[in-house]
Amino acid sequence: MSSEKVESSSTKACYEPFGVSGYAVAFRLTRSEPINIDAIKEMGNKLMLRIASYCIEKGAKFIGHIKSYMKTKHGYLKADTIGLEKGVYVESSITEPITQAYLVINSIVQGIDKSQVKMATLEASNEVLLNYGFNIEIEKEHEYFDKFDIPIQPKEEERKKNE
């Protein structure tokens, strides 16, 4: 391990000096017609692969972890990957077709800067989610390593818990 001093500024993330960048976003998803669980699982798989692919196209050397968590009133869907050659892990407890969801995506990548990670995540999300008929609203976003993480709970559920 090197004794090299790493800059500890509030404007620099703790791993940025090592070429690791990240981005997280929370979406509110809606669609007019219900989508079934098989299509949701397929969408989760495609979303992870597309984000990883876009990051690699932008010059990423290593995919640290790209993960998503979708919360619905009928259960959850988790999907994650550590790179194209590793495939995607998808797990779901969703029991009924859905028309609404809260989706959090967190992308951690080495070799491209945070603006490129953000662009790759948003471009892939728009492409895949729109292709599956979802209307997309960004509820919250941040660069990874920010002081506050995106909660798994949508804003109104979090507020109700605190009342």
TIRO-2110 file (N, C-alpha, C; in Angstrom, 1 decimal):
// TIRO-2110
0.8, -1.2, 0.0, N, 1, A
0.0, 0.0, 0.0, CA, 1, A
0.9, 1.2, 0.0, C, 1, A
0.6, 2.2, -0.8, N, 2, A
1.3, 3.4, -0.9, CA, 2, A
1.0, 4.4, 0.2, C, 2, A
2.0, 5.1, 0.6, N, 3, A
1.8, 6.2, 1.6, CA, 3, A
1.5, 7.5, 1.0, C, 3, A
1.2, 7.5, -0.3, N, 4, A
0.9, 8.7, -1.1, CA, 4, A
-0.3, 9.4, -0.4, C, 4, A
-0.2, 10.7, -0.2, N, 5, A
-1.3, 11.5, 0.4, CA, 5, A
-2.4, 11.7, -0.7, C, 5, A
-3.6, 11.4, -0.2, N, 6, A
-4.7, 11.5, -1.1, CA, 6, A
-5.5, 12.8, -0.7, C, 6, A
-5.8, 13.6, -1.7, N, 7, A
-6.5, 14.9, -1.4, CA, 7, A
-7.8, 14.6, -0.7, C, 7, A
-8.1, 15.3, 0.4, N, 8, A
-9.4, 15.1, 1.1, CA, 8, A
-10.2, 16.4, 1.1, C, 8, A
-10.7, 16.7, 0.0, N, 9, A
-11.5, 17.9, -0.2, CA, 9, A
-12.9, 17.5, -0.3, C, 9, A
-13.8, 18.4, 0.2, N, 10, A
-15.2, 18.1, 0.1, CA, 10, A
-15.7, 18.1, -1.4, C, 10, A
-14.9, 18.6, -2.3, N, 11, A
-15.3, 18.6, -3.7, CA, 11, A
-14.8, 17.4, -4.4, C, 11, A
-13.9, 16.6, -3.8, N, 12, A
-13.4, 15.4, -4.5, CA, 12, A
-13.9, 14.2, -3.7, C, 12, A
-14.3, 13.2, -4.4, N, 13, A
-14.8, 12.0, -3.8, CA, 13, A
-13.6, 11.2, -3.4, C, 13, A
-13.8, 10.3, -2.4, N, 14, A
-12.6, 9.6, -1.8, CA, 14, A
-11.9, 8.7, -2.7, C, 14, A
-12.5, 8.2, -3.8, N, 15, A
-11.8, 7.3, -4.7, CA, 15, A
-11.5, 7.9, -6.0, C, 15, A
-11.9, 9.2, -6.2, N, 16, A
-11.6, 9.8, -7.5, CA, 16, A
-10.1, 9.9, -7.9, C, 16, A
-9.2, 10.1, -6.9, N, 17, A
-7.8, 10.1, -7.3, CA, 17, A
-7.3, 8.8, -7.8, C, 17, A
-8.1, 7.7, -7.6, N, 18, A
-7.7, 6.4, -8.1, CA, 18, A
-8.5, 6.0, -9.4, C, 18, A
-9.2, 7.0, -10.0, N, 19, A
-9.9, 6.8, -11.2, CA, 19, A
-11.3, 6.2, -11.1, C, 19, A
-11.9, 6.1, -9.9, N, 20, A
-13.2, 5.5, -9.7, CA, 20, A
-14.2, 6.7, -9.5, C, 20, A
-15.2, 6.6, -10.3, N, 21, A
-16.3, 7.6, -10.3, CA, 21, A
-17.6, 6.8, -10.2, C, 21, A
-18.6, 7.6, -9.9, N, 22, A
-19.9, 7.0, -9.8, CA, 22, A
-21.1, 8.0, -9.9, C, 22, A
-22.2, 7.4, -10.0, N, 23, A
-23.4, 8.2, -10.2, CA, 23, A
-24.6, 7.4, -9.7, C, 23, A
-25.6, 8.1, -9.0, N, 24, A
-26.8, 7.4, -8.6, CA, 24, A
-28.0, 8.2, -8.9, C, 24, A
-29.1, 7.6, -9.3, N, 25, A
-30.3, 8.3, -9.7, CA, 25, A
-31.5, 7.5, -9.2, C, 25, A
-32.5, 8.2, -8.8, N, 26, A
-33.8, 7.6, -8.4, CA, 26, A
-34.9, 8.1, -9.4, C, 26, A
-35.6, 7.1, -10.0, N, 27, A
-36.6, 7.4, -10.9, CA, 27, A
-38.0, 7.1, -10.4, C, 27, A
-39.0, 7.8, -10.7, N, 28, A
-40.4, 7.5, -10.5, CA, 28, A
-40.8, 7.0, -11.9, C, 28, A
-41.3, 5.8, -12.0, N, 29, A
-41.7, 5.2, -13.3, CA, 29, A
-43.2, 4.9, -13.3, C, 29, A
-43.8, 5.3, -14.4, N, 30, A
-45.3, 5.0, -14.6, CA, 30, A
-45.5, 4.5, -16.0, C, 30, A
-46.5, 3.7, -16.2, N, 31, A
-46.9, 3.3, -17.6, CA, 31, A
-48.4, 3.1, -17.6, C, 31, A
-49.0, 3.2, -18.7, N, 32, A
-50.4, 3.1, -18.8, CA, 32, A
-50.9, 1.7, -18.7, C, 32, A
-50.2, 0.7, -19.3, N, 33, A
-50.7, -0.7, -19.2, CA, 33, A
-49.7, -1.5, -18.3, C, 33, A
-50.3, -2.4, -17.5, N, 34, A
-49.4, -3.2, -16.6, CA, 34, A
-48.4, -4.0, -17.4, C, 34, A
-47.2, -4.2, -16.8, N, 35, A
-46.2, -5.0, -17.4, CA, 35, A
-46.0, -6.2, -16.5, C, 35, A
-45.8, -7.4, -17.1, N, 36, A
-45.7, -8.6, -16.3, CA, 36, A
-44.3, -8.8, -15.7, C, 36, A
-44.2, -9.8, -14.8, N, 37, A
-42.9, -10.0, -14.1, CA, 37, A
-41.8, -10.5, -15.1, C, 37, A
-42.1, -11.3, -16.0, N, 38, A
-41.1, -11.7, -17.0, CA, 38, A
-40.5, -10.6, -17.7, C, 38, A
-41.3, -9.6, -18.2, N, 39, A
-40.8, -8.5, -18.9, CA, 39, A
-40.0, -7.6, -17.9, C, 39, A
-40.4, -7.5, -16.7, N, 40, A
-39.7, -6.6, -15.7, CA, 40, A
-38.3, -7.2, -15.5, C, 40, A
-38.2, -8.5, -15.3, N, 41, A
-36.9, -9.2, -15.1, CA, 41, A
-36.0, -9.0, -16.3, C, 41, A
-36.6, -9.1, -17.5, N, 42, A
-35.9, -8.9, -18.8, CA, 42, A
-35.4, -7.5, -18.8, C, 42, A
-36.2, -6.5, -18.4, N, 43, A
-35.9, -5.1, -18.4, CA, 43, A
-34.7, -4.9, -17.5, C, 43, A
-34.8, -5.4, -16.3, N, 44, A
-33.7, -5.3, -15.3, CA, 44, A
-32.4, -5.8, -15.8, C, 44, A
-32.4, -6.9, -16.5, N, 45, A
-31.2, -7.5, -17.1, CA, 45, A
-30.6, -6.6, -18.2, C, 45, A
-31.5, -6.2, -19.1, N, 46, A
-31.1, -5.3, -20.2, CA, 46, A
-30.5, -4.0, -19.7, C, 46, A
-31.2, -3.4, -18.7, N, 47, A
-30.7, -2.1, -18.1, CA, 47, A
-29.3, -2.2, -17.6, C, 47, A
-29.0, -3.2, -16.8, N, 48, A
-27.6, -3.4, -16.3, CA, 48, A
-26.6, -3.5, -17.4, C, 48, A
-26.9, -4.4, -18.4, N, 49, A
-26.0, -4.6, -19.5, CA, 49, A
-25.8, -3.4, -20.3, C, 49, A
-26.9, -2.6, -20.5, N, 50, A
-26.7, -1.4, -21.4, CA, 50, A
-25.9, -0.3, -20.7, C, 50, A
-26.1, -0.2, -19.4, N, 51, A
-25.3, 0.8, -18.6, CA, 51, A
-23.8, 0.4, -18.7, C, 51, A
-23.5, -0.8, -18.4, N, 52, A
-22.1, -1.3, -18.5, CA, 52, A
-21.6, -1.1, -19.9, C, 52, A
-22.3, -1.4, -20.9, N, 53, A
-21.9, -1.3, -22.3, CA, 53, A
-21.6, 0.2, -22.6, C, 53, A
-22.5, 1.1, -22.2, N, 54, A
-22.2, 2.5, -22.5, CA, 54, A
-21.0, 3.0, -21.7, C, 54, A
-20.8, 2.5, -20.5, N, 55, A
-19.6, 2.9, -19.8, CA, 55, A
-18.3, 2.5, -20.5, C, 55, A
-18.3, 1.2, -21.0, N, 56, A
-17.2, 0.7, -21.7, CA, 56, A
-16.9, 1.4, -23.0, C, 56, A
-18.0, 1.8, -23.7, N, 57, A
-17.9, 2.5, -24.9, CA, 57, A
-17.3, 3.9, -24.7, C, 57, A
-17.5, 4.5, -23.5, N, 58, A
-17.0, 5.8, -23.1, CA, 58, A
-15.5, 5.7, -22.6, C, 58, A
-15.0, 4.4, -22.4, N, 59, A
-13.6, 4.3, -22.0, CA, 59, A
-13.4, 3.6, -20.7, C, 59, A
-14.4, 3.2, -20.0, N, 60, A
-14.3, 2.6, -18.7, CA, 60, A
-13.3, 1.4, -18.8, C, 60, A
-12.4, 1.2, -17.8, N, 61, A
-11.5, 0.1, -17.7, CA, 61, A
-12.1, -1.0, -16.9, C, 61, A
-12.9, -0.7, -16.0, N, 62, A
-13.4, -1.7, -15.0, CA, 62, A
-14.8, -1.2, -14.5, C, 62, A
-15.7, -2.2, -14.4, N, 63, A
-17.0, -1.9, -13.9, CA, 63, A
-17.0, -2.4, -12.4, C, 63, A
-17.0, -1.4, -11.5, N, 64, A
-16.9, -1.8, -10.1, CA, 64, A
-18.2, -2.5, -9.7, C, 64, A
-19.3, -1.8, -9.9, N, 65, A
-20.6, -2.4, -9.6, CA, 65, A
-21.7, -1.5, -10.2, C, 65, A
-22.6, -2.1, -10.9, N, 66, A
-23.8, -1.3, -11.4, CA, 66, A
-25.0, -2.1, -10.8, C, 66, A
-25.8, -1.4, -10.0, N, 67, A
-26.9, -2.2, -9.4, CA, 67, A
-28.1, -1.3, -9.4, C, 67, A
-29.3, -2.0, -9.3, N, 68, A
-30.5, -1.3, -9.3, CA, 68, A
-31.5, -2.0, -8.3, C, 68, A
-32.4, -1.2, -7.8, N, 69, A
-33.4, -1.7, -6.9, CA, 69, A
-34.7, -1.0, -7.3, C, 69, A
-35.7, -1.9, -7.7, N, 70, A
-37.0, -1.3, -8.1, CA, 70, A
-38.0, -1.8, -7.0, C, 70, A
-38.7, -0.8, -6.4, N, 71, A
-39.7, -1.0, -5.4, CA, 71, A
-41.1, -0.8, -6.1, C, 71, A
-42.0, -1.8, -5.9, N, 72, A
-43.4, -1.6, -6.4, CA, 72, A
-44.3, -2.0, -5.2, C, 72, A
-45.6, -1.8, -5.4, N, 73, A
-46.5, -2.2, -4.4, CA, 73, A
-46.7, -3.7, -4.3, C, 73, A
-46.2, -4.4, -5.4, N, 74, A
-46.3, -5.9, -5.5, CA, 74, A
-45.0, -6.6, -5.2, C, 74, A
-44.0, -5.9, -4.7, N, 75, A
-42.7, -6.5, -4.4, CA, 75, A
-41.6, -5.7, -5.0, C, 75, A
-40.4, -6.3, -5.1, N, 76, A
-39.2, -5.6, -5.5, CA, 76, A
-38.5, -6.4, -6.6, C, 76, A
-37.6, -5.7, -7.3, N, 77, A
-36.7, -6.3, -8.3, CA, 77, A
-35.3, -5.8, -8.0, C, 77, A
-34.3, -6.6, -7.9, N, 78, A
-32.9, -6.2, -7.7, CA, 78, A
-32.2, -6.8, -9.0, C, 78, A
-31.3, -6.0, -9.5, N, 79, A
-30.5, -6.4, -10.6, CA, 79, A
-29.1, -5.8, -10.5, C, 79, A
-28.1, -6.5, -10.7, N, 80, A
-26.7, -6.0, -10.7, CA, 80, A
-25.7, -6.7, -11.5, C, 80, A
-24.6, -6.0, -11.9, N, 81, A
-23.6, -6.6, -12.7, CA, 81, A
-22.2, -6.0, -12.2, C, 81, A
-21.2, -6.8, -12.4, N, 82, A
-19.8, -6.3, -12.2, CA, 82, A
-19.1, -6.3, -13.6, C, 82, A
-19.8, -6.4, -14.7, N, 83, A
-19.2, -6.3, -16.0, CA, 83, A
-19.9, -7.2, -17.0, C, 83, A
-19.8, -6.9, -18.2, N, 84, A
-20.5, -7.6, -19.3, CA, 84, A
-20.2, -9.1, -19.3, C, 84, A
-18.9, -9.4, -19.1, N, 85, A
-18.5, -10.9, -19.2, CA, 85, A
-19.0, -11.6, -17.9, C, 85, A
-19.4, -10.9, -16.9, N, 86, A
-19.9, -11.6, -15.7, CA, 86, A
-21.5, -11.8, -15.7, C, 86, A
-22.1, -11.2, -16.7, N, 87, A
-23.6, -11.3, -16.7, CA, 87, A
-24.3, -10.4, -15.7, C, 87, A
-25.6, -10.7, -15.5, N, 88, A
-26.4, -9.9, -14.6, CA, 88, A
-27.1, -10.9, -13.6, C, 88, A
-27.1, -10.5, -12.4, N, 89, A
-27.9, -11.2, -11.3, CA, 89, A
-29.2, -10.4, -11.2, C, 89, A
-30.4, -11.1, -11.3, N, 90, A
-31.7, -10.5, -11.2, CA, 90, A
-32.5, -11.4, -10.1, C, 90, A
-33.1, -10.7, -9.2, N, 91, A
-33.9, -11.3, -8.2, CA, 91, A
-35.1, -10.5, -8.0, C, 91, A
-36.3, -11.1, -7.9, N, 92, A
-37.5, -10.4, -7.8, CA, 92, A
-38.5, -11.1, -6.8, C, 92, A
-39.3, -10.3, -6.1, N, 93, A
-40.4, -10.8, -5.3, CA, 93, A
-41.8, -10.3, -5.9, C, 93, A
-41.7, -9.6, -7.0, N, 94, A
-42.9, -9.0, -7.6, CA, 94, A
-43.9, -10.1, -8.0, C, 94, A
-45.2, -10.0, -7.5, N, 95, A
-46.2, -11.0, -7.7, CA, 95, A
-47.3, -10.7, -8.7, C, 95, A
-47.4, -9.4, -9.1, N, 96, A
-48.5, -9.0, -10.0, CA, 96, A
-47.9, -8.0, -11.0, C, 96, A
-48.5, -7.9, -12.2, N, 97, A
-48.1, -6.9, -13.1, CA, 97, A
-48.2, -5.5, -12.5, C, 97, A
-47.3, -4.6, -12.9, N, 98, A
-47.2, -3.3, -12.3, CA, 98, A
-47.4, -2.2, -13.4, C, 98, A
-47.8, -1.0, -12.9, N, 99, A
-47.9, 0.2, -13.7, CA, 99, A
-47.1, 1.3, -13.1, C, 99, A
-46.6, 1.1, -11.9, N, 100, A
-45.8, 2.2, -11.2, CA, 100, A
-44.6, 1.5, -10.4, C, 100, A
-43.5, 2.3, -10.3, N, 101, A
-42.4, 1.8, -9.6, CA, 101, A
-41.5, 2.9, -9.2, C, 101, A
-40.7, 2.7, -8.2, N, 102, A
-39.6, 3.6, -7.8, CA, 102, A
-38.3, 2.8, -8.0, C, 102, A
-37.4, 3.4, -8.9, N, 103, A
-36.2, 2.7, -9.3, CA, 103, A
-35.0, 3.5, -8.9, C, 103, A
-34.0, 2.8, -8.2, N, 104, A
-32.8, 3.5, -7.8, CA, 104, A
-31.7, 2.7, -8.6, C, 104, A
-30.8, 3.5, -9.2, N, 105, A
-29.6, 2.9, -9.9, CA, 105, A
-28.4, 3.5, -9.4, C, 105, A
-27.4, 2.7, -9.2, N, 106, A
-26.1, 3.1, -8.7, CA, 106, A
-25.0, 2.5, -9.5, C, 106, A
-24.2, 3.4, -10.2, N, 107, A
-23.2, 3.0, -11.1, CA, 107, A
-21.8, 3.4, -10.6, C, 107, A
-20.9, 2.4, -10.3, N, 108, A
-19.5, 2.7, -9.9, CA, 108, A
-18.6, 2.1, -10.9, C, 108, A
-17.7, 3.0, -11.5, N, 109, A
-16.9, 2.6, -12.6, CA, 109, A
-15.5, 3.2, -12.5, C, 109, A
-14.5, 2.5, -13.0, N, 110, A
-13.2, 3.0, -13.0, CA, 110, A
-12.8, 3.3, -14.5, C, 110, A
-12.1, 4.5, -14.7, N, 111, A
-11.5, 4.8, -16.0, CA, 111, A
-12.3, 5.9, -16.8, C, 111, A
-13.4, 6.3, -16.3, N, 112, A
-14.1, 7.5, -16.9, CA, 112, A
-14.5, 8.4, -15.8, C, 112, A
-14.7, 9.7, -16.1, N, 113, A
-15.0, 10.6, -15.0, CA, 113, A
-16.5, 10.6, -14.7, C, 113, A
-16.9, 11.2, -13.6, N, 114, A
-18.3, 11.1, -13.1, CA, 114, A
-19.3, 11.7, -14.1, C, 114, A
-18.9, 12.6, -14.9, N, 115, A
-19.9, 13.1, -15.9, CA, 115, A
-20.2, 12.1, -17.0, C, 115, A
-19.2, 11.2, -17.3, N, 116, A
-19.4, 10.2, -18.3, CA, 116, A
-20.2, 9.0, -17.7, C, 116, A
-20.0, 8.7, -16.4, N, 117, A
-20.7, 7.7, -15.7, CA, 117, A
-22.2, 8.1, -15.7, C, 117, A
-22.4, 9.4, -15.3, N, 118, A
-23.8, 9.9, -15.3, CA, 118, A
-24.4, 9.8, -16.7, C, 118, A
-23.7, 10.3, -17.7, N, 119, A
-24.3, 10.2, -19.1, CA, 119, A
-24.6, 8.8, -19.5, C, 119, A
-23.7, 7.9, -19.2, N, 120, A
-23.9, 6.5, -19.6, CA, 120, A
-25.1, 5.9, -18.9, C, 120, A
-25.3, 6.2, -17.6, N, 121, A
-26.4, 5.7, -16.8, CA, 121, A
-27.7, 6.3, -17.3, C, 121, A
-27.8, 7.6, -17.6, N, 122, A
-29.0, 8.2, -18.0, CA, 122, A
-29.4, 7.8, -19.5, C, 122, A
-28.4, 7.7, -20.4, N, 123, A
-28.6, 7.3, -21.7, CA, 123, A
-29.2, 5.9, -21.8, C, 123, A
-28.6, 5.0, -21.1, N, 124, A
-29.0, 3.6, -21.0, CA, 124, A
-30.4, 3.5, -20.4, C, 124, A
-30.6, 4.2, -19.3, N, 125, A
-31.9, 4.2, -18.6, CA, 125, A
-33.0, 4.7, -19.5, C, 125, A
-32.8, 5.8, -20.2, N, 126, A
-33.8, 6.3, -21.1, CA, 126, A
-34.1, 5.3, -22.2, C, 126, A
-33.1, 4.8, -22.8, N, 127, A
-33.2, 3.8, -23.9, CA, 127, A
-34.1, 2.6, -23.4, C, 127, A
-33.6, 2.0, -22.4, N, 128, A
-34.3, 0.7, -21.9, CA, 128, A
-35.7, 1.0, -21.3, C, 128, A
-35.8, 1.9, -20.4, N, 129, A
-37.1, 2.2, -19.7, CA, 129, A
-38.1, 2.6, -20.7, C, 129, A
-37.8, 3.5, -21.6, N, 130, A
-38.7, 4.0, -22.6, CA, 130, A
-39.1, 2.8, -23.6, C, 130, A
-38.2, 2.0, -23.9, N, 131, A
-38.5, 0.8, -24.7, CA, 131, A
-39.5, -0.1, -24.1, C, 131, A
-39.6, -0.1, -22.8, N, 132, A
-40.5, -1.0, -22.0, CA, 132, A
-41.8, -0.2, -21.7, C, 132, A
-41.9, 1.0, -22.3, N, 133, A
-43.2, 1.7, -22.1, CA, 133, A
-43.3, 2.6, -20.9, C, 133, A
-42.2, 2.8, -20.1, N, 134, A
-42.3, 3.6, -18.9, CA, 134, A
-42.1, 5.1, -19.2, C, 134, A
-42.9, 5.9, -18.5, N, 135, A
-42.6, 7.3, -18.4, CA, 135, A
-41.7, 7.5, -17.3, C, 135, A
-40.7, 8.4, -17.4, N, 136, A
-39.6, 8.5, -16.5, CA, 136, A
-39.6, 9.9, -15.9, C, 136, A
-39.5, 9.9, -14.5, N, 137, A
-39.3, 11.2, -13.8, CA, 137, A
-38.2, 11.0, -12.9, C, 137, A
-37.1, 11.9, -13.0, N, 138, A
-36.0, 11.8, -12.0, CA, 138, A
-36.5, 12.4, -10.7, C, 138, A
-36.4, 11.6, -9.7, N, 139, A
-36.8, 12.1, -8.3, CA, 139, A
-35.6, 12.7, -7.6, C, 139, A
-34.4, 12.0, -7.7, N, 140, A
-33.2, 12.5, -7.1, CA, 140, A
-32.0, 11.9, -7.8, C, 140, A
-30.9, 12.7, -7.8, N, 141, A
-29.7, 12.1, -8.3, CA, 141, A
-28.5, 12.7, -7.6, C, 141, A
-27.4, 12.0, -7.6, N, 142, A
-26.2, 12.5, -7.0, CA, 142, A
-25.0, 11.7, -7.5, C, 142, A
-23.8, 12.3, -7.3, N, 143, A
-22.6, 11.6, -7.6, CA, 143, A
-22.3, 10.7, -6.5, C, 143, A
-21.8, 9.5, -6.8, N, 144, A
-21.4, 8.6, -5.8, CA, 144, A
-20.4, 9.2, -4.9, C, 144, A
-20.4, 8.8, -3.6, N, 145, A
-19.6, 9.3, -2.6, CA, 145, A
-20.0, 10.6, -2.0, C, 145, A
-21.2, 11.1, -2.5, N, 146, A
-21.7, 12.3, -1.8, CA, 146, A
-22.0, 12.0, -0.4, C, 146, A
-22.3, 13.0, 0.4, N, 147, A
-22.6, 12.8, 1.8, CA, 147, A
-23.8, 12.0, 2.0, C, 147, A
-24.8, 12.2, 1.2, N, 148, A
-26.1, 11.5, 1.4, CA, 148, A
-26.4, 10.5, 0.3, C, 148, A
-26.8, 9.3, 0.6, N, 149, A
-27.2, 8.3, -0.3, CA, 149, A
-28.7, 8.5, -0.7, C, 149, A
-29.1, 8.0, -1.8, N, 150, A
-30.5, 8.0, -2.2, CA, 150, A
-31.2, 6.9, -1.4, C, 150, A
-32.3, 7.3, -0.8, N, 151, A
-33.0, 6.3, 0.0, CA, 151, A
-33.8, 5.3, -0.9, C, 151, A
-34.0, 4.1, -0.4, N, 152, A
-34.7, 3.1, -1.2, CA, 152, A
-36.2, 3.5, -1.2, C, 152, A
-36.6, 4.2, -0.2, N, 153, A
-38.0, 4.7, -0.1, CA, 153, A
-38.3, 5.9, -1.0, C, 153, A
-39.4, 5.9, -1.7, N, 154, A
-39.7, 7.2, -2.4, CA, 154, A
-40.0, 8.3, -1.4, C, 154, A
-39.9, 9.5, -1.8, N, 155, A
-40.0, 10.7, -0.9, CA, 155, A
-41.2, 10.6, 0.0, C, 155, A
-42.4, 10.4, -0.6, N, 156, A
-43.6, 10.5, 0.2, CA, 156, A
-43.7, 9.3, 1.2, C, 156, A
-43.1, 8.2, 0.9, N, 157, A
-43.1, 7.1, 1.9, CA, 157, A
-42.2, 7.4, 3.1, C, 157, A
-41.0, 8.0, 2.7, N, 158, A
-40.1, 8.4, 3.7, CA, 158, A
-40.7, 9.5, 4.7, C, 158, A
-41.4, 10.4, 4.1, N, 159, A
-42.1, 11.5, 4.8, CA, 159, A
-43.1, 10.9, 5.8, C, 159, A
-43.9, 9.9, 5.3, N, 160, A
-45.0, 9.3, 6.1, CA, 160, A
-44.4, 8.6, 7.3, C, 160, A
-43.2, 7.9, 7.1, N, 161, A
-42.5, 7.2, 8.2, CA, 161, A
-42.1, 8.2, 9.3, C, 161, A
-41.7, 9.4, 8.9, N, 162, A
-41.2, 10.4, 9.9, CA, 162, A
-42.3, 11.2, 10.5, C, 162, A
-43.5, 11.0, 10.1, N, 163, A
-44.6, 11.8, 10.7, CA, 163, A
-45.1, 11.2, 12.0, C, 163, A
END
